[in-house]
Amino acid sequence: MSNGIDLQELARQLSCPTGDYGKEIGEIMNTNNFGMTKKAIDSLQIKNKDQLLELGHGNCKHLDYVLKQAEFLGYIGLEVSEIMKSNALDNNIHFLKTDIRFELFDGNKIHFHEKRFDKIFTVNTIYFWENPESFLKEIYRVLKFNGLFSLTFSTSSFMKTLPFTEFGFKLYSENEVINLLKLSNFKIEEIDSFTENVISKSGDEVERESINIVVSK
C-alpha cells in the first residue's frame, strides 16, 4: 500500500506536520500511537496536583485520558508543529485553563525554570531530536527532584523495516537510549518492551516493537 506515497514528504510530516496533510498525519498518529501514549501515561503513576509536561503532543486527543489519572493536575504540551498545536487547542477547548495549555517550542530548549515538573513524557519523538544529549539535559533540568520521565519509542530493528525512516529519522536500540539517559544522570526505574499490531504511516499492517523506559532524577 506504500506504492505512490512520497516517502520523503511522509517522513517530513511525521517530524513536523504542516497543512491539511499534517492534520491527516496527526489523526493517523493519534490512532496508531494511542497504545504507546497510554503506556507512557500509565507508567508515570500520576498523583493529585502533579505538574505534567508532554513533549510532542500531536493533536492531543488523549488529554482526557491524562486528566482522568488524578485531580488538580497541571498539564503543558510543547510542540514544534503549529498545526498540531492548533488541532490540540480545538480538540481540548473544554479543558483549557491557566494550568492546562499548549505552547510551541524549537525542539531544543525547554522554556521553563528548573525543577518545574513532577512528571514528563514523550512518545515517538526521539527520532527527531537534533542533539539528544543536550535535550535530555534540558528535560533533566526542568524535572523536579525525584520526578519521573517516561520515554516511549519503537526499536531500531522494527523502524528499519519501514520505508520512510531512511529520511531524517535517527533510530535507537534499547541499549543506546539507556546509555544516553545515564549520561544525563537519570536513574533507570523501569523498562518495558511490548508489541502491537498497527497500520503503519505508509498504510501497511505491521507488528510494532516498542519500549517504554521510565527514569527518575
Buried (B, 14 or more C-beta within 10 A) or exposed (E): EBEEBEBEEBBBBBBBBBEEBBBEBBBBBBEBBBBBBBBBBBBBEBEEEBBBBBBBBBBBBBBEEBBEBBEEBBBBBBBBBEBBBBBBBEBBEEBEEEEBBBEEBEBEEBEBEEEBBBBBBBBBBBBBBEEBEEBBBBBBBBBBEEBBBBBBBBBBEBBEEBBBBEBBBBBBEBEBBBEBBEEBEBEEEEEEEEEBEBBBBBEEEBEBBBBBBBBBB
